[in-house]
Amino acid sequence: MTKQQAVLDILPDHVDGSRDFMIFGHFLEHFHRQIYGGVYDPGSHLADENGFRRDVIEALRKIRTPVIRWPGGCFVSAYPWKKGVGRRVPYYDKAWRVEEPNTFGTDEFVKLCREVGAEPFICTNAGTGGPEDMSDWVEYCNLDIGEWAARRRANGHGEPFNVRYWSIGNENYGAWEMGAKTADEWARLVLESAKMMKRADHSIELAIASIPDLEWNAKALREAGDLLDWVSIHGYWSRASDEGIFEKGYDNIIARAFEPEERIVSVKHILGSLGYLGELRIAFDEWNLRGWCHPNFMSFGPVDHALMDCNDINSNYNMADAVFTACFLNSCLRHCDVVGMANFSPAVNTVGAIFTHKDGVVLRPTYHVFDLFTNHSFEEVVHSALRTPSFEVETIDGESRSVPHLDAVVTRDPASGDLGITLVNLHGNANITCRIRGLDAGGSGNATMRTVNGASVDAFNDVDQPDAVAIEERSLAIENRADFTIDCPAHSVTVLNLE
Ligand code: AHR
């Protein structure tokens, strides 16, 4: 194969925008082992005095998790939050059709977020719940007067939690959701809920469940747009089969690497057409390459819960996940004018970045991508132009699709001027060099290159091979900062830091 080269021209004096660090957020749902046996496991020898897994908290801190969305997901659409504070009784969870232990509720969630150093983001029940239920929840968390504040105090929390981020509903447009709504019903519910929630605390930021659909958004925004701050959208691009088999082919997965960006652009256009661009931002508050395995979710027959265990097979999550995740985050950076939050779904177990077992955690390849972006990229997105070869792959539908060989975004720390250039080689087996031009008028300098690669596209981490995919770091001396090249191995994610 001929040696491939891409060219990245940087215009250091042109800043496209500033990213909101909240794009590196995560999500937790009461599903399978995300909460119980995941982040919360009072019986574990690794739990702290609150029942939280110390190793999970440490891992979430290391990637500077800025925000955690909770409690669902489909789970929230029948979640009786009032039963999850004070005296607790287990109950039947109609979303996943299991018994909910109910020992992890609002108080525990807020405490967890404080331990991690993340903002709590509460998604309310807009399925079976209504405006009063939602505004009572705001009162419980944020007020110091009234019945709900008194209940919080009685539960041992004298000071308000001051939860700033709230959303109305989860995927309420979808037939799968309990208490699904038509666009007209939705618009009315959003208006009345937003009104009451903001009367309880006008400083909260409010999102609504959304989708790239003009009618769905038009109705809600015409009714309530001025009370809102965010539209929430979701995306999963690879579904496990009902038998619990996860998609394997690297090429047909990577063919979808820029579909999240198309979704962002659609919603951006919808916001623009409704006069809300610049007013409302996108919270991509559930996203992952992999959809969760929950077979028979839509049926009314028996659920084979054992099949959900296939979410725990670490070999399902490999370099396709890492490369896709990096492209997703690059897309958020490119659209930082409108994407202000994103929540990887989920944080722990299922298809998440951190897997727990009884004696520790496994950090999946996606975790290391978060580590690269949160610890080594910067706030300003600097203007750049990339010329890259592309390659043809076959999609899952048997069509041919052209995929860019390289994806790149340039970021800068406004305080120090340091640069973080994210370079993603999407090709499964061909390296590429990237010629980088435009920095300084010349001169030498030092750079640090950190790469997540793995021995092959199928590389994964597991209990017995925790570091098969890890960050490899090396220092480089660059002779001419105005024009130099970097080698990007096949299926890799690199962040190059220049002082
Ligand atoms: O598969 C995960 C589920 O997917 C979440 O509960 C829901 O929000 C989404 O549809």
Boltz pocket constraint, residues with backbone or C-beta under 6 A from the ligand:
constraints:
  - pocket:
      binder: B
      contacts: [[A, 29], [A, 72], [A, 73], [A, 74], [A, 75], [A, 170], [A, 171], [A, 286], [A, 291], [A, 292], [A, 294]]
      max_distance: 6.0
